């Protein structure tokens, strides 16, 4: 089983919660950790932006990663949301099994 962590930044906590609940209900992620607000400074369309955003970390399996990223992008309020994924090298096996079970669904059938 391949476990992945997905980092995504949202406009606010309400958006993170709404989208997080939906992708969990759709079995694309096992859970979401919504972190505290952060300050983001970034270049966008020729200007330097300075805003408050809400980062979150979702847990998913390799079988769901492509669909999860596409769904996050579809639901997100940003035109180009920050969505990145990285593999988890080691995990407590019962936890990894729970993530796998939580993201398996009939879409693979």
N, CA, C and O atoms as CSV, one atom per row, in Angstrom:
chain,resi,resn,atom,element,x,y,z
A,1,UNK,N,N,0.859,-1.182,0.000
A,1,UNK,CA,C,0.000,0.000,0.000
A,1,UNK,C,C,0.894,1.230,0.000
A,1,UNK,O,O,1.860,1.302,0.759
A,2,UNK,N,N,0.579,2.171,-0.829
A,2,UNK,CA,C,1.341,3.410,-0.915
A,2,UNK,C,C,0.524,4.552,-0.323
A,2,UNK,O,O,-0.537,4.915,-0.832
A,3,UNK,N,N,1.044,5.103,0.758
A,3,UNK,CA,C,0.391,6.198,1.481
A,3,UNK,C,C,0.991,7.516,1.021
A,3,UNK,O,O,2.208,7.628,0.873
A,4,UNK,N,N,0.138,8.520,0.792
A,4,UNK,CA,C,0.604,9.842,0.387
A,4,UNK,C,C,-0.003,10.913,1.269
A,4,UNK,O,O,-1.127,10.779,1.753
A,5,UNK,N,N,0.762,11.982,1.472
A,5,UNK,CA,C,0.262,13.192,2.132
A,5,UNK,C,C,0.080,14.245,1.049
A,5,UNK,O,O,0.938,14.410,0.182
A,6,UNK,N,N,-1.026,14.946,1.103
A,6,UNK,CA,C,-1.333,15.985,0.118
A,6,UNK,C,C,-1.438,17.309,0.850
A,6,UNK,O,O,-2.226,17.455,1.784
A,7,UNK,N,N,-0.636,18.273,0.418
A,7,UNK,CA,C,-0.639,19.615,0.992
A,7,UNK,C,C,-1.462,20.510,0.083
A,7,UNK,O,O,-1.255,20.528,-1.131
A,8,UNK,N,N,-2.390,21.251,0.664
A,8,UNK,CA,C,-3.233,22.151,-0.115
A,8,UNK,C,C,-3.476,23.404,0.717
A,8,UNK,O,O,-3.676,23.325,1.930
A,9,UNK,N,N,-3.458,24.552,0.063
A,9,UNK,CA,C,-3.707,25.823,0.740
A,9,UNK,C,C,-5.057,26.358,0.274
A,9,UNK,O,O,-5.341,26.411,-0.923
A,10,UNK,N,N,-5.890,26.757,1.249
A,10,UNK,CA,C,-7.243,27.242,0.961
A,10,UNK,C,C,-7.378,28.719,1.310
A,10,UNK,O,O,-6.565,29.267,2.054
A,11,UNK,N,N,-8.403,29.353,0.770
A,11,UNK,CA,C,-8.652,30.771,1.033
A,11,UNK,C,C,-9.004,31.024,2.501
A,11,UNK,O,O,-8.645,32.058,3.065
A,12,UNK,N,N,-9.711,30.066,3.113
A,12,UNK,CA,C,-10.087,30.218,4.519
A,12,UNK,C,C,-10.464,28.852,5.096
A,12,UNK,O,O,-10.537,27.858,4.373
A,13,UNK,N,N,-10.701,28.823,6.403
A,13,UNK,CA,C,-11.006,27.562,7.082
A,13,UNK,C,C,-12.317,26.962,6.608
A,13,UNK,O,O,-12.446,25.739,6.547
A,14,UNK,N,N,-13.285,27.791,6.274
A,14,UNK,CA,C,-14.571,27.283,5.809
A,14,UNK,C,C,-14.418,26.522,4.495
A,14,UNK,O,O,-15.017,25.463,4.308
A,15,UNK,N,N,-13.612,27.069,3.590
A,15,UNK,CA,C,-13.379,26.371,2.322
A,15,UNK,C,C,-12.650,25.049,2.558
A,15,UNK,O,O,-12.998,24.030,1.963
A,16,UNK,N,N,-11.649,25.068,3.418
A,16,UNK,CA,C,-10.907,23.843,3.724
A,16,UNK,C,C,-11.832,22.786,4.308
A,16,UNK,O,O,-11.753,21.618,3.926
A,17,UNK,N,N,-12.705,23.178,5.228
A,17,UNK,CA,C,-13.625,22.221,5.845
A,17,UNK,C,C,-14.637,21.691,4.832
A,17,UNK,O,O,-14.894,20.488,4.783
A,18,UNK,N,N,-15.204,22.571,4.033
A,18,UNK,CA,C,-16.214,22.156,3.044
A,18,UNK,C,C,-15.619,21.159,2.040
A,18,UNK,O,O,-16.192,20.100,1.789
A,19,UNK,N,N,-14.484,21.509,1.484
A,19,UNK,CA,C,-13.860,20.642,0.489
A,19,UNK,C,C,-13.332,19.373,1.143
A,19,UNK,O,O,-13.463,18.285,0.584
A,20,UNK,N,N,-12.737,19.506,2.323
A,20,UNK,CA,C,-12.221,18.339,3.032
A,20,UNK,C,C,-13.303,17.319,3.329
A,20,UNK,O,O,-13.117,16.126,3.092
A,21,UNK,N,N,-14.429,17.778,3.844
A,21,UNK,CA,C,-15.540,16.857,4.126
A,21,UNK,C,C,-16.021,16.159,2.859
A,21,UNK,O,O,-16.313,14.964,2.872
A,22,UNK,N,N,-16.101,16.905,1.780
A,22,UNK,CA,C,-16.603,16.339,0.530
A,22,UNK,C,C,-15.667,15.255,-0.012
A,22,UNK,O,O,-16.132,14.186,-0.407
A,23,UNK,N,N,-14.359,15.514,-0.037
A,23,UNK,CA,C,-13.455,14.496,-0.586
A,23,UNK,C,C,-13.342,13.282,0.330
A,23,UNK,O,O,-13.024,12.185,-0.130
A,24,UNK,N,N,-13.598,13.469,1.616
A,24,UNK,CA,C,-13.646,12.319,2.525
A,24,UNK,C,C,-14.922,11.521,2.278
A,24,UNK,O,O,-14.884,10.291,2.231
A,25,UNK,N,N,-16.051,12.210,2.118
A,25,UNK,CA,C,-17.302,11.516,1.798
A,25,UNK,C,C,-17.181,10.756,0.477
A,25,UNK,O,O,-17.754,9.677,0.328
A,26,UNK,N,N,-16.443,11.311,-0.473
A,26,UNK,CA,C,-16.249,10.670,-1.774
A,26,UNK,C,C,-15.162,9.595,-1.731
A,26,UNK,O,O,-14.863,8.977,-2.753
A,27,UNK,N,N,-14.582,9.372,-0.578
A,27,UNK,CA,C,-13.552,8.352,-0.334
A,27,UNK,C,C,-12.280,8.587,-1.140
A,27,UNK,O,O,-11.590,7.645,-1.526
A,28,UNK,N,N,-11.980,9.876,-1.388
A,28,UNK,CA,C,-10.740,10.236,-2.066
A,28,UNK,C,C,-9.624,10.506,-1.070
A,28,UNK,O,O,-8.445,10.451,-1.420
A,29,UNK,N,N,-9.995,10.797,0.172
A,29,UNK,CA,C,-9.034,11.018,1.250
A,29,UNK,C,C,-9.580,10.360,2.503
A,29,UNK,O,O,-10.792,10.244,2.685
A,30,UNK,N,N,-8.664,9.931,3.365
A,30,UNK,CA,C,-9.076,9.321,4.627
A,30,UNK,C,C,-9.339,10.385,5.685
A,30,UNK,O,O,-10.219,10.222,6.530
A,31,UNK,N,N,-8.573,11.480,5.637
A,31,UNK,CA,C,-8.775,12.563,6.599
A,31,UNK,C,C,-8.103,13.831,6.092
A,31,UNK,O,O,-7.333,13.810,5.132
A,32,UNK,N,N,-8.414,14.929,6.760
A,32,UNK,CA,C,-7.786,16.217,6.485
A,32,UNK,C,C,-7.417,16.842,7.821
A,32,UNK,O,O,-8.219,16.851,8.754
A,33,UNK,N,N,-6.216,17.358,7.907
A,33,UNK,CA,C,-5.800,18.157,9.058
A,33,UNK,C,C,-5.800,19.605,8.602
A,33,UNK,O,O,-4.974,20.000,7.779
A,34,UNK,N,N,-6.714,20.391,9.126
A,34,UNK,CA,C,-6.805,21.804,8.780
A,34,UNK,C,C,-5.955,22.564,9.789
A,34,UNK,O,O,-6.236,22.560,10.987
A,35,UNK,N,N,-4.929,23.206,9.294
A,35,UNK,CA,C,-3.974,23.895,10.142
A,35,UNK,C,C,-4.413,25.338,10.387
A,35,UNK,O,O,-5.374,25.818,9.785
A,36,UNK,N,N,-3.708,26.009,11.264
A,36,UNK,CA,C,-4.023,27.406,11.565
A,36,UNK,C,C,-3.697,28.310,10.386
A,36,UNK,O,O,-2.917,27.940,9.509
A,37,UNK,N,N,-4.284,29.474,10.368
A,37,UNK,CA,C,-4.017,30.418,9.280
A,37,UNK,C,C,-2.527,30.715,9.172
A,37,UNK,O,O,-1.795,30.686,10.161
A,38,UNK,N,N,-2.101,31.000,7.957
A,38,UNK,CA,C,-0.712,31.387,7.717
A,38,UNK,C,C,-0.704,32.627,6.829
A,38,UNK,O,O,-1.697,32.963,6.185
A,39,UNK,N,N,0.419,33.280,6.815
A,39,UNK,CA,C,0.608,34.426,5.928
A,39,UNK,C,C,1.372,33.940,4.721
A,39,UNK,O,O,2.428,33.322,4.857
A,40,UNK,N,N,0.852,34.212,3.548
A,40,UNK,CA,C,1.502,33.809,2.305
A,40,UNK,C,C,1.914,35.048,1.515
A,40,UNK,O,O,1.117,35.961,1.301
A,41,UNK,N,N,3.150,35.060,1.096
A,41,UNK,CA,C,3.665,36.124,0.228
A,41,UNK,C,C,4.126,35.428,-1.048
A,41,UNK,O,O,4.963,34.527,-1.005
A,42,UNK,N,N,3.571,35.853,-2.185
A,42,UNK,CA,C,3.844,35.147,-3.431
A,42,UNK,C,C,3.682,36.076,-4.631
A,42,UNK,O,O,3.004,37.101,-4.560
A,43,UNK,N,N,4.316,35.695,-5.724
A,43,UNK,CA,C,4.180,36.435,-6.976
A,43,UNK,C,C,2.973,35.893,-7.728
A,43,UNK,O,O,2.825,34.681,-7.880
A,44,UNK,N,N,2.120,36.779,-8.192
A,44,UNK,CA,C,0.947,36.369,-8.959
A,44,UNK,C,C,0.595,37.448,-9.964
A,44,UNK,O,O,0.346,38.598,-9.599
A,45,UNK,N,N,0.575,37.070,-11.221
A,45,UNK,CA,C,0.196,37.950,-12.315
A,45,UNK,C,C,0.942,39.280,-12.267
A,45,UNK,O,O,0.342,40.346,-12.407
A,46,UNK,N,N,2.256,39.204,-12.068
A,46,UNK,CA,C,3.108,40.379,-12.119
A,46,UNK,C,C,3.166,41.218,-10.857
A,46,UNK,O,O,3.819,42.262,-10.848
A,47,UNK,N,N,2.507,40.794,-9.800
A,47,UNK,CA,C,2.508,41.555,-8.546
A,47,UNK,C,C,2.900,40.648,-7.386
A,47,UNK,O,O,2.757,39.428,-7.463
A,48,UNK,N,N,3.389,41.249,-6.326
A,48,UNK,CA,C,3.672,40.513,-5.097
A,48,UNK,C,C,2.429,40.607,-4.211
A,48,UNK,O,O,1.995,41.695,-3.834
A,49,UNK,N,N,1.873,39.449,-3.892
A,49,UNK,CA,C,0.664,39.362,-3.069
A,49,UNK,C,C,1.042,39.024,-1.625
A,49,UNK,O,O,2.065,38.387,-1.376
A,50,UNK,N,N,0.225,39.447,-0.699
A,50,UNK,CA,C,0.422,39.180,0.730
A,50,UNK,C,C,-0.965,38.886,1.289
A,50,UNK,O,O,-1.801,39.784,1.386
A,51,UNK,N,N,-1.212,37.628,1.658
A,51,UNK,CA,C,-2.549,37.268,2.106
A,51,UNK,C,C,-2.508,36.228,3.220
A,51,UNK,O,O,-1.482,35.598,3.476
A,52,UNK,N,N,-3.640,36.072,3.862
A,52,UNK,CA,C,-3.809,35.025,4.870
A,52,UNK,C,C,-4.513,33.865,4.204
A,52,UNK,O,O,-5.505,34.043,3.498
A,53,UNK,N,N,-3.986,32.665,4.437
A,53,UNK,CA,C,-4.563,31.460,3.872
A,53,UNK,C,C,-4.579,30.372,4.942
A,53,UNK,O,O,-4.026,30.542,6.029
A,54,UNK,N,N,-5.218,29.259,4.616
A,54,UNK,CA,C,-5.306,28.139,5.552
A,54,UNK,C,C,-4.752,26.889,4.880
A,54,UNK,O,O,-5.353,26.371,3.939
A,55,UNK,N,N,-3.601,26.399,5.363
A,55,UNK,CA,C,-3.046,25.163,4.813
A,55,UNK,C,C,-3.709,23.941,5.435
A,55,UNK,O,O,-4.232,23.995,6.548
A,56,UNK,N,N,-3.677,22.853,4.702
A,56,UNK,CA,C,-4.226,21.591,5.196
A,56,UNK,C,C,-3.422,20.441,4.626
A,56,UNK,O,O,-2.806,20.558,3.567
A,57,UNK,N,N,-3.436,19.332,5.341
A,57,UNK,CA,C,-2.769,18.115,4.891
A,57,UNK,C,C,-3.816,17.011,4.842
A,57,UNK,O,O,-4.483,16.730,5.838
A,58,UNK,N,N,-3.954,16.395,3.688
A,58,UNK,CA,C,-4.873,15.284,3.515
A,58,UNK,C,C,-4.073,14.003,3.393
A,58,UNK,O,O,-2.935,14.022,2.925
A,59,UNK,N,N,-4.662,12.882,3.814
A,59,UNK,CA,C,-4.019,11.574,3.678
A,59,UNK,C,C,-4.802,10.746,2.690
A,59,UNK,O,O,-6.029,10.669,2.761
A,60,UNK,N,N,-4.084,10.119,1.759
A,60,UNK,CA,C,-4.747,9.332,0.735
A,60,UNK,C,C,-3.852,8.175,0.302
A,60,UNK,O,O,-2.730,8.021,0.784
A,61,UNK,N,N,-4.364,7.378,-0.603
A,61,UNK,CA,C,-3.615,6.237,-1.146
A,61,UNK,C,C,-3.217,6.535,-2.587
A,61,UNK,O,O,-3.772,7.430,-3.225
A,62,UNK,N,N,-2.262,5.783,-3.084
A,62,UNK,CA,C,-1.803,5.958,-4.459
A,62,UNK,C,C,-2.941,5.751,-5.457
A,62,UNK,O,O,-2.975,6.396,-6.505
A,63,UNK,N,N,-3.862,4.859,-5.137
A,63,UNK,CA,C,-4.966,4.584,-6.063
A,63,UNK,C,C,-5.938,5.755,-6.190
A,63,UNK,O,O,-6.674,5.841,-7.173
A,64,UNK,N,N,-5.950,6.650,-5.216
A,64,UNK,CA,C,-6.892,7.774,-5.238
A,64,UNK,C,C,-6.238,9.112,-5.559
A,64,UNK,O,O,-6.941,10.107,-5.739
A,65,UNK,N,N,-4.902,9.161,-5.635
A,65,UNK,CA,C,-4.210,10.451,-5.697
A,65,UNK,C,C,-4.580,11.293,-6.910
A,65,UNK,O,O,-4.851,12.484,-6.754
A,66,UNK,N,N,-4.603,10.738,-8.084
A,66,UNK,CA,C,-4.900,11.538,-9.274
A,66,UNK,C,C,-6.313,12.110,-9.235
A,66,UNK,O,O,-6.530,13.272,-9.579
A,67,UNK,N,N,-7.262,11.295,-8.816
A,67,UNK,CA,C,-8.651,11.759,-8.722
A,67,UNK,C,C,-8.787,12.802,-7.622
A,67,UNK,O,O,-9.520,13.778,-7.781
A,68,UNK,N,N,-8.084,12.605,-6.503
A,68,UNK,CA,C,-8.147,13.590,-5.409
A,68,UNK,C,C,-7.600,14.934,-5.868
A,68,UNK,O,O,-8.238,15.960,-5.635
A,69,UNK,N,N,-6.449,14.958,-6.505
A,69,UNK,CA,C,-5.876,16.231,-6.957
A,69,UNK,C,C,-6.810,16.926,-7.939
A,69,UNK,O,O,-7.016,18.136,-7.839
A,70,UNK,N,N,-7.372,16.192,-8.875
A,70,UNK,CA,C,-8.302,16.778,-9.848
A,70,UNK,C,C,-9.541,17.331,-9.151
A,70,UNK,O,O,-10.026,18.406,-9.503
A,71,UNK,N,N,-10.050,16.600,-8.168
A,71,UNK,CA,C,-11.257,17.042,-7.452
A,71,UNK,C,C,-10.970,18.276,-6.608
A,71,UNK,O,O,-11.784,19.199,-6.571
A,72,UNK,N,N,-9.819,18.310,-5.924
A,72,UNK,CA,C,-9.456,19.502,-5.148
A,72,UNK,C,C,-9.386,20.724,-6.056
A,72,UNK,O,O,-9.896,21.790,-5.709
A,73,UNK,N,N,-8.758,20.571,-7.214
A,73,UNK,CA,C,-8.646,21.684,-8.154
A,73,UNK,C,C,-10.018,22.129,-8.656
A,73,UNK,O,O,-10.268,23.324,-8.819
A,74,UNK,N,N,-10.895,21.177,-8.896
A,74,UNK,CA,C,-12.243,21.490,-9.388
A,74,UNK,C,C,-13.054,22.266,-8.345
A,74,UNK,O,O,-13.769,23.204,-8.695
A,75,UNK,N,N,-12.949,21.886,-7.075
A,75,UNK,CA,C,-13.749,22.483,-6.008
A,75,UNK,C,C,-13.162,23.776,-5.449
A,75,UNK,O,O,-13.875,24.551,-4.811
A,76,UNK,N,N,-11.896,24.012,-5.677
A,76,UNK,CA,C,-11.160,25.122,-5.064
A,76,UNK,C,C,-11.578,26.467,-5.643
A,76,UNK,O,O,-11.953,26.558,-6.812
A,77,UNK,N,N,-11.513,27.510,-4.821
A,77,UNK,CA,C,-11.875,28.854,-5.278
A,77,UNK,C,C,-10.760,29.532,-6.079
A,77,UNK,O,O,-11.019,30.505,-6.787
A,78,UNK,N,N,-9.534,29.035,-5.979
A,78,UNK,CA,C,-8.417,29.636,-6.716
A,78,UNK,C,C,-8.339,29.073,-8.135
A,78,UNK,O,O,-8.692,27.918,-8.373
A,79,UNK,N,N,-7.879,29.890,-9.062
A,79,UNK,CA,C,-7.647,29.418,-10.428
A,79,UNK,C,C,-6.506,28.409,-10.463
A,79,UNK,O,O,-6.559,27.428,-11.205
A,80,UNK,N,N,-5.472,28.654,-9.658
A,80,UNK,CA,C,-4.301,27.782,-9.611
A,80,UNK,C,C,-3.991,27.481,-8.133
A,80,UNK,O,O,-3.111,28.105,-7.539
A,81,UNK,N,N,-4.716,26.530,-7.553
A,81,UNK,CA,C,-4.473,26.230,-6.136
A,81,UNK,C,C,-3.154,25.486,-5.929
A,81,UNK,O,O,-2.706,24.733,-6.793
A,82,UNK,N,N,-2.551,25.713,-4.778
A,82,UNK,CA,C,-1.351,24.980,-4.382
A,82,UNK,C,C,-1.787,23.593,-3.916
A,82,UNK,O,O,-2.408,23.451,-2.863
A,83,UNK,N,N,-1.464,22.588,-4.695
A,83,UNK,CA,C,-1.769,21.194,-4.349
A,83,UNK,C,C,-0.523,20.385,-4.669
A,83,UNK,O,O,-0.126,20.277,-5.829
A,84,UNK,N,N,0.086,19.823,-3.648
A,84,UNK,CA,C,1.262,18.983,-3.854
A,84,UNK,C,C,1.088,17.696,-3.062
A,84,UNK,O,O,0.373,17.659,-2.060
A,85,UNK,N,N,1.741,16.655,-3.518
A,85,UNK,CA,C,1.663,15.361,-2.829
A,85,UNK,C,C,3.059,14.793,-2.684
A,85,UNK,O,O,3.919,14.984,-3.545
A,86,UNK,N,N,3.270,14.097,-1.591
A,86,UNK,CA,C,4.543,13.408,-1.403
A,86,UNK,C,C,4.291,12.060,-0.756
A,86,UNK,O,O,3.376,11.911,0.054
A,87,UNK,N,N,5.109,11.079,-1.117
A,87,UNK,CA,C,4.930,9.744,-0.540
A,87,UNK,C,C,5.388,9.718,0.910
A,87,UNK,O,O,6.295,10.449,1.308
A,88,UNK,N,N,4.749,8.872,1.681
A,88,UNK,CA,C,5.138,8.653,3.074
A,88,UNK,C,C,6.070,7.450,3.082
A,88,UNK,O,O,5.681,6.354,2.678
A,89,UNK,N,N,7.296,7.654,3.539
A,89,UNK,CA,C,8.300,6.589,3.512
A,89,UNK,C,C,7.988,5.491,4.518
A,89,UNK,O,O,8.182,4.310,4.229
A,90,UNK,N,N,7.511,5.868,5.688
A,90,UNK,CA,C,7.222,4.900,6.742
A,90,UNK,C,C,5.970,5.357,7.482
A,90,UNK,O,O,5.760,6.553,7.685
A,91,UNK,N,N,5.147,4.404,7.881
A,91,UNK,CA,C,3.943,4.718,8.650
A,91,UNK,C,C,3.620,3.538,9.553
A,91,UNK,O,O,3.986,2.400,9.261
A,92,UNK,N,N,2.942,3.816,10.633
A,92,UNK,CA,C,2.414,2.774,11.508
A,92,UNK,C,C,1.461,1.939,10.665
A,92,UNK,O,O,0.484,2.469,10.138
A,93,UNK,N,N,1.723,0.658,10.530
A,93,UNK,CA,C,0.982,-0.198,9.596
A,93,UNK,C,C,-0.535,-0.151,9.778
A,93,UNK,O,O,-1.245,-0.057,8.777
A,94,UNK,N,N,-1.070,-0.210,11.003
A,94,UNK,CA,C,-2.532,-0.107,11.130
A,94,UNK,C,C,-3.081,1.218,10.591
A,94,UNK,O,O,-4.188,1.260,10.054
A,95,UNK,N,N,-2.311,2.291,10.735
A,95,UNK,CA,C,-2.727,3.588,10.196
A,95,UNK,C,C,-2.739,3.550,8.665
A,95,UNK,O,O,-3.702,3.993,8.039
A,96,UNK,N,N,-1.679,3.024,8.071
A,96,UNK,CA,C,-1.606,2.924,6.619
A,96,UNK,C,C,-2.738,2.059,6.068
A,96,UNK,O,O,-3.310,2.368,5.023
A,97,UNK,N,N,-3.058,0.983,6.770
A,97,UNK,CA,C,-4.161,0.110,6.351
A,97,UNK,C,C,-5.493,0.844,6.427
A,97,UNK,O,O,-6.351,0.663,5.564
A,98,UNK,N,N,-5.672,1.676,7.457
A,98,UNK,CA,C,-6.910,2.461,7.596
A,98,UNK,C,C,-7.052,3.443,6.430
A,98,UNK,O,O,-8.137,3.585,5.866
A,99,UNK,N,N,-5.959,4.120,6.070
A,99,UNK,CA,C,-6.008,5.053,4.937
A,99,UNK,C,C,-6.390,4.293,3.664
A,99,UNK,O,O,-7.236,4.749,2.896
A,100,UNK,N,N,-5.771,3.147,3.449
A,100,UNK,CA,C,-6.078,2.347,2.257
A,100,UNK,C,C,-7.549,1.936,2.242
A,100,UNK,O,O,-8.224,2.069,1.221
A,101,UNK,N,N,-8.038,1.443,3.361
A,101,UNK,CA,C,-9.441,1.002,3.436
A,101,UNK,C,C,-10.396,2.177,3.256
A,101,UNK,O,O,-11.468,2.019,2.673
A,102,UNK,N,N,-10.020,3.346,3.746
A,102,UNK,CA,C,-10.883,4.525,3.683
A,102,UNK,C,C,-10.956,5.118,2.288
A,102,UNK,O,O,-11.879,5.875,1.987
A,103,UNK,N,N,-9.998,4.786,1.430
A,103,UNK,CA,C,-9.971,5.385,0.088
A,103,UNK,C,C,-10.232,4.373,-1.017
A,103,UNK,O,O,-10.208,4.735,-2.194
A,104,UNK,N,N,-10.478,3.130,-0.674
A,104,UNK,CA,C,-10.845,2.130,-1.679
A,104,UNK,C,C,-12.328,2.259,-1.963
A,104,UNK,O,O,-13.130,2.440,-1.047
A,105,UNK,N,N,-12.685,2.167,-3.219
A,105,UNK,CA,C,-14.099,2.279,-3.585
A,105,UNK,C,C,-14.359,1.602,-4.915
A,105,UNK,O,O,-13.446,1.119,-5.586
A,106,UNK,N,N,-15.622,1.582,-5.272
A,106,UNK,CA,C,-16.061,0.893,-6.476
A,106,UNK,C,C,-15.548,1.546,-7.743
A,106,UNK,O,O,-15.646,0.932,-8.806
A,107,UNK,N,N,-14.997,2.780,-7.694
A,107,UNK,CA,C,-14.523,3.444,-8.900
A,107,UNK,C,C,-13.477,2.598,-9.619
A,107,UNK,O,O,-13.285,2.727,-10.828
A,108,UNK,N,N,-12.791,1.714,-8.851
A,108,UNK,CA,C,-11.775,0.843,-9.430
A,108,UNK,C,C,-12.392,-0.397,-10.088
A,108,UNK,O,O,-11.702,-1.127,-10.798
A,109,UNK,N,N,-13.644,-0.629,-9.862
A,109,UNK,CA,C,-14.314,-1.832,-10.378
A,109,UNK,C,C,-14.770,-1.634,-11.814
A,109,UNK,O,O,-15.351,-2.542,-12.408
